[in-house]
């Protein structure tokens, strides 16, 4: 416990992968007697307030008919100006901002409040001879590979400089001076990374960057009855934002119908473009609580969102990943070189490849054991608790 209760303002966009970890951290801080507020989308207001956290509604910028919408710089500046008013009224000791929520970073500087950045995924600010983030390559094991990464890194650095210049345009909008460094959205005082350290390549970490472990939370939901029987349980959990036609869901339901497994598949709130063809071993639901079903599952078939993967690995469930976009490709590569998952590239996705991947996992008990080792580590290193410890130490 810090020497006195502190006042913390947490800031995150409202997507589940960014808001949920902040809610988990906020719950930890509030339980320790601190005053905590969360600035995010109204979608999660009920759950936030039920957790003893004050809610500040992040604005949605609506443009008038026939009037152009604000561009990215103007929207970020508007969000930072609005949040700055909240900061001045709330007077927090510290702002903890999600890495993608630029308004939190800018408002902290505008109002001269200490800033902590929370990264709810793998570490992306890689060094010169490290595997480039998003490349899908394994870490370097020899000098030649490091030299290759260093040359690729020069191209990446040019892109980062472009991003730095874009950031400076936004900073100019809110009256802040330009910066020279790249990754300008990251705190220079403390950065918390919410992932499994075992899936990070070996590196010398900056002193102010701390890997705290996965930080997970989910809203309450009705329990789901698992399929009856003793056969291995396969959960099919498509992304809520990708693969809108449910191609992966359809291939999984068809491919697993004749295997000696139990299948629990969720539509995650939207209907497939084509009728599903489940077997007698399959139960299909509209929504499922991962925290409820994942500990009982042997395999999960998913697109590879970081939050879903962390929930699976910390439950001892082996992922079969069909990446669709964004950092899902990075997630798939990490699982592959760590030996705790199987990847199916999108161009090879079919009912046959889904079935083959699941059979591969079930035939390799060593993969399950490596996953369970990660689950045991996570049980001994609660990510939300460790994040709250670091935040308290920073303010204490």
VEXPA-961161 format. One record per residue (C-alpha): residue number from 1; residue in three letters; x, y, z. Coordinates in Angstrom, 3 decimals, decimal comma. Layout:
R; NUM; Ala; X; Y; Z
...
END
This chain:
R; 1; Unk; 0,000; 0,000; 0,000
R; 2; Unk; 1,288; 3,471; -0,830
R; 3; Unk; 1,751; 5,922; 2,063
R; 4; Unk; -1,672; 7,422; 1,303
R; 5; Unk; -4,562; 6,710; -1,075
R; 6; Unk; -3,855; 8,067; -4,544
R; 7; Unk; -6,087; 9,308; -7,330
R; 8; Unk; -5,597; 7,499; -10,629
R; 9; Unk; -7,100; 8,299; -14,012
R; 10; Unk; -7,064; 5,385; -16,461
R; 11; Unk; -7,594; 6,109; -20,156
R; 12; Unk; -8,386; 3,608; -22,925
R; 13; Unk; -10,274; 3,285; -26,171
R; 14; Unk; -13,387; 1,159; -25,763
R; 15; Unk; -12,371; -1,917; -27,768
R; 16; Unk; -12,443; -4,952; -25,485
R; 17; Unk; -8,748; -5,737; -25,897
R; 18; Unk; -7,851; -2,276; -24,558
R; 19; Unk; -10,674; -1,454; -22,134
R; 20; Unk; -10,797; -4,832; -20,351
R; 21; Unk; -7,183; -4,795; -19,085
R; 22; Unk; -7,708; -1,246; -17,786
R; 23; Unk; -10,808; -2,372; -15,904
R; 24; Unk; -8,776; -5,208; -14,350
R; 25; Unk; -6,046; -2,797; -13,235
R; 26; Unk; -8,618; -0,298; -11,969
R; 27; Unk; -10,317; -2,978; -9,882
R; 28; Unk; -6,996; -3,847; -8,267
R; 29; Unk; -6,218; -0,219; -7,426
R; 30; Unk; -9,729; 0,460; -6,126
R; 31; Unk; -9,569; -2,635; -3,901
R; 32; Unk; -6,416; -1,187; -2,323
R; 33; Unk; -8,259; 1,934; -1,251
R; 34; Unk; -7,269; 4,286; -4,069
R; 35; Unk; -9,657; 6,568; -5,936
R; 36; Unk; -9,848; 5,374; -9,531
R; 37; Unk; -11,577; 6,719; -12,635
R; 38; Unk; -11,673; 5,301; -16,157
R; 39; Unk; -12,172; 7,423; -19,275
R; 40; Unk; -13,485; 5,202; -22,071
R; 41; Unk; -16,549; 4,457; -24,207
R; 42; Unk; -19,978; 4,311; -22,568
R; 43; Unk; -20,360; 0,682; -23,657
R; 44; Unk; -18,679; -0,500; -20,457
R; 45; Unk; -20,101; 2,094; -18,052
R; 46; Unk; -22,263; -0,328; -16,073
R; 47; Unk; -19,425; -2,796; -15,478
R; 48; Unk; -16,956; -0,029; -14,617
R; 49; Unk; -19,190; 1,588; -12,011
R; 50; Unk; -20,101; -1,820; -10,562
R; 51; Unk; -16,370; -2,327; -9,955
R; 52; Unk; -16,146; 0,762; -7,754
R; 53; Unk; -14,492; 2,839; -10,480
R; 54; Unk; -15,701; 6,285; -11,471
R; 55; Unk; -16,696; 6,504; -15,120
R; 56; Unk; -15,851; 9,344; -17,508
R; 57; Unk; -17,446; 9,016; -20,928
R; 58; Unk; -15,072; 9,434; -23,838
R; 59; Unk; -16,638; 11,560; -26,597
R; 60; Unk; -17,735; 10,440; -30,024
R; 61; Unk; -17,091; 13,112; -32,618
R; 62; Unk; -20,099; 13,367; -34,942
R; 63; Unk; -19,805; 15,621; -37,962
R; 64; Unk; -22,706; 17,535; -39,460
R; 65; Unk; -24,238; 16,339; -42,768
R; 66; Unk; -22,247; 17,400; -45,837
R; 67; Unk; -19,377; 18,514; -43,600
R; 68; Unk; -16,099; 16,553; -43,722
R; 69; Unk; -15,316; 14,482; -40,628
R; 70; Unk; -12,254; 15,511; -38,595
R; 71; Unk; -9,042; 13,981; -39,897
R; 72; Unk; -6,912; 11,837; -37,605
R; 73; Unk; -4,894; 14,812; -36,287
R; 74; Unk; -7,954; 16,929; -35,610
R; 75; Unk; -9,805; 14,053; -33,940
R; 76; Unk; -6,827; 13,264; -31,680
R; 77; Unk; -6,483; 16,944; -30,790
R; 78; Unk; -10,195; 17,241; -30,009
R; 79; Unk; -10,008; 14,125; -27,814
R; 80; Unk; -6,923; 15,469; -26,013
R; 81; Unk; -8,572; 18,843; -25,384
R; 82; Unk; -11,707; 17,171; -23,997
R; 83; Unk; -9,683; 14,851; -21,779
R; 84; Unk; -7,551; 17,750; -20,528
R; 85; Unk; -10,705; 19,319; -19,080
R; 86; Unk; -11,451; 16,055; -17,274
R; 87; Unk; -7,890; 15,952; -15,929
R; 88; Unk; -8,094; 19,522; -14,612
R; 89; Unk; -11,361; 18,781; -12,821
R; 90; Unk; -10,371; 15,339; -11,479
R; 91; Unk; -6,768; 16,285; -10,560
R; 92; Unk; -5,237; 12,797; -10,684
R; 93; Unk; -1,845; 11,981; -9,216
R; 94; Unk; -1,059; 9,839; -12,256
R; 95; Unk; -2,565; 9,073; -15,671
R; 96; Unk; -2,347; 5,466; -16,869
R; 97; Unk; -2,990; 5,500; -20,616
R; 98; Unk; -3,488; 2,650; -23,060
R; 99; Unk; -0,793; 2,635; -25,733
R; 100; Unk; -3,262; 3,335; -28,564
R; 101; Unk; -5,102; 6,093; -26,718
R; 102; Unk; -3,125; 9,126; -27,789
R; 103; Unk; -5,431; 11,519; -25,951
R; 104; Unk; -4,156; 10,173; -22,631
R; 105; Unk; -0,534; 10,773; -23,568
R; 106; Unk; -1,208; 14,304; -24,807
R; 107; Unk; -3,477; 15,290; -21,908
R; 108; Unk; -0,858; 14,167; -19,381
R; 109; Unk; 1,706; 16,453; -21,005
R; 110; Unk; -0,736; 19,352; -21,429
R; 111; Unk; -1,735; 19,188; -17,749
R; 112; Unk; 1,750; 18,277; -16,446
R; 113; Unk; 0,630; 15,009; -14,839
R; 114; Unk; 2,965; 11,964; -14,608
R; 115; Unk; 2,211; 9,372; -17,287
R; 116; Unk; 2,308; 5,576; -17,261
R; 117; Unk; 1,689; 3,707; -20,530
R; 118; Unk; 0,034; 0,300; -20,544
R; 119; Unk; 0,683; -1,959; -23,568
R; 120; Unk; -1,967; -4,735; -23,748
R; 121; Unk; -0,050; -6,844; -26,259
R; 122; Unk; 3,463; -7,869; -27,223
R; 123; Unk; 6,278; -5,313; -27,009
R; 124; Unk; 6,481; -3,513; -30,340
R; 125; Unk; 9,362; -1,033; -29,895
R; 126; Unk; 12,056; -3,501; -30,921
R; 127; Unk; 15,802; -2,869; -31,047
R; 128; Unk; 18,090; -2,605; -34,068
R; 129; Unk; 19,057; -6,298; -34,356
R; 130; Unk; 15,832; -7,800; -32,990
R; 131; Unk; 13,188; -9,525; -35,066
R; 132; Unk; 11,001; -6,772; -36,578
R; 133; Unk; 7,589; -6,589; -34,960
R; 134; Unk; 4,872; -7,952; -37,223
R; 135; Unk; 7,299; -9,750; -39,560
R; 136; Unk; 6,260; -13,257; -38,526
R; 137; Unk; 9,918; -14,333; -38,221
R; 138; Unk; 11,518; -16,206; -35,354
R; 139; Unk; 14,124; -14,489; -33,127
R; 140; Unk; 17,689; -14,378; -34,458
R; 141; Unk; 19,989; -17,220; -33,390
R; 142; Unk; 23,134; -16,195; -35,266
R; 143; Unk; 25,057; -13,132; -36,389
R; 144; Unk; 23,825; -13,306; -39,983
R; 145; Unk; 20,171; -13,184; -38,897
R; 146; Unk; 20,861; -10,215; -36,623
R; 147; Unk; 22,576; -8,400; -39,489
R; 148; Unk; 19,551; -9,045; -41,692
R; 149; Unk; 17,194; -7,754; -38,986
R; 150; Unk; 19,341; -4,653; -38,596
R; 151; Unk; 18,996; -3,861; -42,306
R; 152; Unk; 15,252; -4,430; -42,226
R; 153; Unk; 15,128; -2,271; -39,113
R; 154; Unk; 16,499; 0,677; -41,086
R; 155; Unk; 13,434; 0,552; -43,322
R; 156; Unk; 11,201; 0,237; -40,282
R; 157; Unk; 12,882; 3,271; -38,741
R; 158; Unk; 11,936; 5,370; -41,767
R; 159; Unk; 8,305; 4,442; -41,167
R; 160; Unk; 8,686; 5,342; -37,502
R; 161; Unk; 10,084; 8,735; -38,451
R; 162; Unk; 7,022; 9,293; -40,637
R; 163; Unk; 4,832; 8,366; -37,667
R; 164; Unk; 6,823; 10,764; -35,487
R; 165; Unk; 6,150; 13,577; -37,953
R; 166; Unk; 2,441; 12,706; -37,968
R; 167; Unk; 2,465; 12,830; -34,174
R; 168; Unk; 4,056; 16,279; -34,276
R; 169; Unk; 1,196; 17,540; -36,446
R; 170; Unk; -1,232; 16,498; -33,720
R; 171; Unk; 0,998; 17,988; -31,035
R; 172; Unk; 0,950; 21,281; -32,887
R; 173; Unk; -2,871; 21,198; -32,863
R; 174; Unk; -2,861; 21,095; -29,034
R; 175; Unk; -0,053; 23,606; -28,537
R; 176; Unk; 2,743; 21,162; -27,659
R; 177; Unk; 6,276; 21,425; -29,100
R; 178; Unk; 7,544; 18,823; -31,584
R; 179; Unk; 9,520; 15,800; -30,387
R; 180; Unk; 12,528; 14,078; -31,936
R; 181; Unk; 12,038; 10,548; -30,610
R; 182; Unk; 9,943; 7,865; -32,257
R; 183; Unk; 7,261; 5,944; -30,336
R; 184; Unk; 6,135; 9,301; -28,975
R; 185; Unk; 2,996; 7,771; -27,494
R; 186; Unk; 5,008; 5,827; -24,913
R; 187; Unk; 5,778; 7,191; -21,459
R; 188; Unk; 9,433; 7,903; -20,771
R; 189; Unk; 8,831; 7,252; -17,072
R; 190; Unk; 7,103; 3,841; -16,846
R; 191; Unk; 5,690; 1,421; -19,426
R; 192; Unk; 3,839; -1,743; -18,386
R; 193; Unk; 3,558; -4,597; -20,898
R; 194; Unk; 0,680; -7,014; -20,332
R; 195; Unk; 1,867; -10,214; -21,969
R; 196; Unk; 3,657; -13,469; -21,223
R; 197; Unk; 7,428; -12,858; -21,043
R; 198; Unk; 8,020; -16,377; -22,385
R; 199; Unk; 6,651; -15,212; -25,745
R; 200; Unk; 9,051; -12,275; -25,966
R; 201; Unk; 12,413; -12,708; -27,751
R; 202; Unk; 15,516; -12,467; -25,538
R; 203; Unk; 16,503; -8,807; -25,181
R; 204; Unk; 17,896; -6,234; -22,791
R; 205; Unk; 14,811; -4,406; -21,605
R; 206; Unk; 14,815; -0,640; -21,050
R; 207; Unk; 14,877; 0,086; -17,327
R; 208; Unk; 11,477; 1,802; -17,379
R; 209; Unk; 9,690; -1,031; -19,249
R; 210; Unk; 8,198; -3,783; -17,076
R; 211; Unk; 6,559; -6,979; -18,362
R; 212; Unk; 3,843; -7,705; -15,796
R; 213; Unk; 2,128; -10,686; -17,438
R; 214; Unk; -1,320; -11,017; -19,037
R; 215; Unk; -3,984; -8,676; -17,658
R; 216; Unk; -7,438; -10,144; -18,279
R; 217; Unk; -11,028; -9,310; -17,350
R; 218; Unk; -14,387; -9,914; -18,931
R; 219; Unk; -17,937; -8,751; -18,148
R; 220; Unk; -20,296; -11,119; -16,319
R; 221; Unk; -22,306; -13,417; -18,573
R; 222; Unk; -24,690; -16,341; -18,307
R; 223; Unk; -23,003; -19,741; -17,877
R; 224; Unk; -22,881; -22,054; -20,887
R; 225; Unk; -23,438; -25,795; -20,588
R; 226; Unk; -20,495; -27,726; -21,998
R; 227; Unk; -21,086; -30,586; -24,432
R; 228; Unk; -21,512; -33,858; -22,557
R; 229; Unk; -18,901; -36,600; -22,604
R; 230; Unk; -15,227; -37,216; -21,917
R; 231; Unk; -13,770; -36,563; -25,372
R; 232; Unk; -11,335; -33,636; -25,766
R; 233; Unk; -13,108; -30,278; -25,822
R; 234; Unk; -12,445; -27,892; -28,727
R; 235; Unk; -13,699; -24,317; -28,410
R; 236; Unk; -14,197; -22,346; -31,630
R; 237; Unk; -14,043; -18,609; -30,876
R; 238; Unk; -13,930; -16,270; -33,902
R; 239; Unk; -12,865; -12,665; -33,655
R; 240; Unk; -15,512; -10,059; -32,873
R; 241; Unk; -13,978; -7,646; -35,398
R; 242; Unk; -12,537; -9,801; -38,219
R; 243; Unk; -13,817; -12,447; -40,656
R; 244; Unk; -17,303; -10,953; -40,748
R; 245; Unk; -18,636; -13,798; -42,915
R; 246; Unk; -17,543; -16,397; -40,315
R; 247; Unk; -15,428; -18,330; -42,781
R; 248; Unk; -13,303; -19,812; -39,970
R; 249; Unk; -16,366; -20,746; -37,916
R; 250; Unk; -17,970; -22,542; -40,859
R; 251; Unk; -14,775; -24,438; -41,714
R; 252; Unk; -14,285; -25,452; -38,082
R; 253; Unk; -17,827; -26,723; -37,551
R; 254; Unk; -17,642; -28,774; -40,766
R; 255; Unk; -14,098; -30,005; -40,242
R; 256; Unk; -14,540; -31,170; -36,648
R; 257; Unk; -17,912; -32,901; -37,010
R; 258; Unk; -16,393; -36,344; -37,665
R; 259; Unk; -13,511; -36,167; -35,178
R; 260; Unk; -13,708; -37,857; -31,733
R; 261; Unk; -13,964; -34,483; -29,966
R; 262; Unk; -16,607; -32,289; -28,338
R; 263; Unk; -17,041; -28,892; -29,995
R; 264; Unk; -18,344; -25,699; -28,427
R; 265; Unk; -18,595; -22,964; -31,066
R; 266; Unk; -19,656; -19,371; -30,527
R; 267; Unk; -20,959; -16,906; -33,102
R; 268; Unk; -19,819; -13,983; -30,923
R; 269; Unk; -22,948; -11,977; -31,542
R; 270; Unk; -23,359; -12,150; -35,313
R; 271; Unk; -24,862; -14,615; -37,762
R; 272; Unk; -22,755; -16,456; -40,376
R; 273; Unk; -23,145; -15,565; -44,042
R; 274; Unk; -23,838; -19,248; -44,859
R; 275; Unk; -25,712; -21,860; -42,797
R; 276; Unk; -23,469; -23,851; -40,461
R; 277; Unk; -23,268; -27,637; -40,787
R; 278; Unk; -22,533; -28,940; -37,283
R; 279; Unk; -22,275; -32,585; -36,318
R; 280; Unk; -23,883; -34,283; -33,332
R; 281; Unk; -20,715; -33,515; -31,333
R; 282; Unk; -21,153; -29,737; -31,699
R; 283; Unk; -22,937; -27,135; -29,582
R; 284; Unk; -23,318; -23,642; -31,078
R; 285; Unk; -24,028; -20,613; -28,875
R; 286; Unk; -24,332; -16,877; -29,494
R; 287; Unk; -21,814; -15,845; -26,841
R; 288; Unk; -19,511; -17,593; -24,401
R; 289; Unk; -17,478; -16,579; -21,360
R; 290; Unk; -13,857; -17,499; -22,036
R; 291; Unk; -13,057; -17,546; -18,327
R; 292; Unk; -15,765; -20,187; -17,848
R; 293; Unk; -15,025; -22,539; -20,723
R; 294; Unk; -11,325; -22,130; -21,428
R; 295; Unk; -10,037; -24,023; -18,358
R; 296; Unk; -12,034; -27,067; -19,505
R; 297; Unk; -10,895; -26,865; -23,139
R; 298; Unk; -8,030; -28,796; -24,694
R; 299; Unk; -7,848; -26,725; -27,900
R; 300; Unk; -9,193; -23,357; -29,037
R; 301; Unk; -9,600; -22,453; -32,707
R; 302; Unk; -9,468; -18,675; -33,069
R; 303; Unk; -8,098; -15,785; -35,136
R; 304; Unk; -5,345; -14,922; -32,675
R; 305; Unk; -6,343; -11,741; -30,866
R; 306; Unk; -3,864; -11,131; -28,045
R; 307; Unk; -6,517; -11,163; -25,312
R; 308; Unk; -8,012; -14,450; -26,497
R; 309; Unk; -4,585; -16,060; -26,762
R; 310; Unk; -3,551; -14,917; -23,284
R; 311; Unk; -6,790; -16,297; -21,839
R; 312; Unk; -6,149; -19,623; -23,611
R; 313; Unk; -2,503; -20,006; -22,602
R; 314; Unk; -3,111; -19,008; -18,998
R; 315; Unk; -5,846; -21,666; -18,901
R; 316; Unk; -3,567; -24,366; -20,330
R; 317; Unk; -5,460; -24,471; -23,640
R; 318; Unk; -3,493; -24,890; -26,881
R; 319; Unk; -4,455; -22,425; -29,660
R; 320; Unk; -4,985; -23,209; -33,330
R; 321; Unk; -4,678; -19,762; -34,910
R; 322; Unk; -6,092; -18,567; -38,239
R; 323; Unk; -4,842; -14,944; -38,388
R; 324; Unk; -6,972; -12,494; -40,351
R; 325; Unk; -5,273; -9,122; -39,920
R; 326; Unk; -3,144; -6,825; -37,775
R; 327; Unk; -1,179; -8,207; -34,859
R; 328; Unk; -2,838; -11,607; -35,236
R; 329; Unk; 0,000; -12,565; -37,614
R; 330; Unk; 2,545; -11,564; -34,974
R; 331; Unk; 0,686; -13,631; -32,385
R; 332; Unk; 0,728; -16,663; -34,668
R; 333; Unk; 4,486; -16,406; -35,199
R; 334; Unk; 5,133; -16,156; -31,436
R; 335; Unk; 3,065; -19,261; -30,756
R; 336; Unk; 4,873; -21,113; -33,518
R; 337; Unk; 8,435; -20,445; -32,348
R; 338; Unk; 7,495; -20,948; -28,689
R; 339; Unk; 5,951; -24,331; -29,527
R; 340; Unk; 2,592; -23,596; -27,886
R; 341; Unk; 0,270; -23,385; -30,858
R; 342; Unk; -0,416; -24,196; -34,504
R; 343; Unk; -0,956; -21,654; -37,288
R; 344; Unk; -3,178; -22,035; -40,361
R; 345; Unk; -2,470; -19,270; -42,912
R; 346; Unk; -5,660; -17,687; -44,264
R; 347; Unk; -4,982; -18,925; -47,808
R; 348; Unk; -4,972; -22,538; -46,522
R; 349; Unk; -8,001; -22,269; -44,260
R; 350; Unk; -10,450; -25,112; -44,907
R; 351; Unk; -12,338; -27,782; -43,011
R; 352; Unk; -9,508; -30,233; -43,746
R; 353; Unk; -6,722; -27,994; -42,434
R; 354; Unk; -8,752; -27,187; -39,305
R; 355; Unk; -9,226; -30,888; -38,623
R; 356; Unk; -5,553; -31,643; -39,280
R; 357; Unk; -4,393; -28,853; -36,954
R; 358; Unk; -6,604; -30,008; -34,092
R; 359; Unk; -5,455; -33,620; -34,571
R; 360; Unk; -1,840; -32,375; -34,523
R; 361; Unk; -2,339; -30,678; -31,162
R; 362; Unk; -4,059; -33,681; -29,618
R; 363; Unk; -1,293; -35,991; -30,859
R; 364; Unk; 1,464; -33,901; -29,241
R; 365; Unk; 1,171; -33,946; -25,437
R; 366; Unk; 4,441; -31,998; -25,166
R; 367; Unk; 2,694; -28,970; -26,692
R; 368; Unk; -0,033; -29,182; -24,067
R; 369; Unk; 2,563; -29,502; -21,307
R; 370; Unk; 4,424; -26,381; -22,477
R; 371; Unk; 1,122; -24,516; -22,465
R; 372; Unk; 0,355; -25,712; -18,951
R; 373; Unk; 3,753; -24,461; -17,812
R; 374; Unk; 2,740; -20,994; -18,991
R; 375; Unk; -0,550; -21,365; -17,126
R; 376; Unk; 1,292; -22,237; -13,910
R; 377; Unk; 3,552; -19,206; -14,315
R; 378; Unk; 0,543; -16,941; -14,862
R; 379; Unk; -1,199; -18,353; -11,784
R; 380; Unk; 1,834; -17,362; -9,698
R; 381; Unk; 2,211; -13,950; -11,386
R; 382; Unk; -1,145; -12,204; -11,610
R; 383; Unk; -0,761; -9,503; -14,268
R; 384; Unk; -3,285; -7,043; -12,842
R; 385; Unk; -1,793; -7,330; -9,360
R; 386; Unk; 1,745; -6,831; -10,652
R; 387; Unk; 0,625; -3,839; -12,710
R; 388; Unk; -0,999; -2,290; -9,629
R; 389; Unk; 2,185; -2,957; -7,635
R; 390; Unk; 4,258; -1,090; -10,225
R; 391; Unk; 1,790; 1,822; -10,341
R; 392; Unk; 1,799; 2,139; -6,550
R; 393; Unk; 5,583; 1,999; -6,436
R; 394; Unk; 5,748; 4,701; -9,122
R; 395; Unk; 3,502; 7,056; -7,165
R; 396; Unk; 4,869; 6,106; -3,744
END
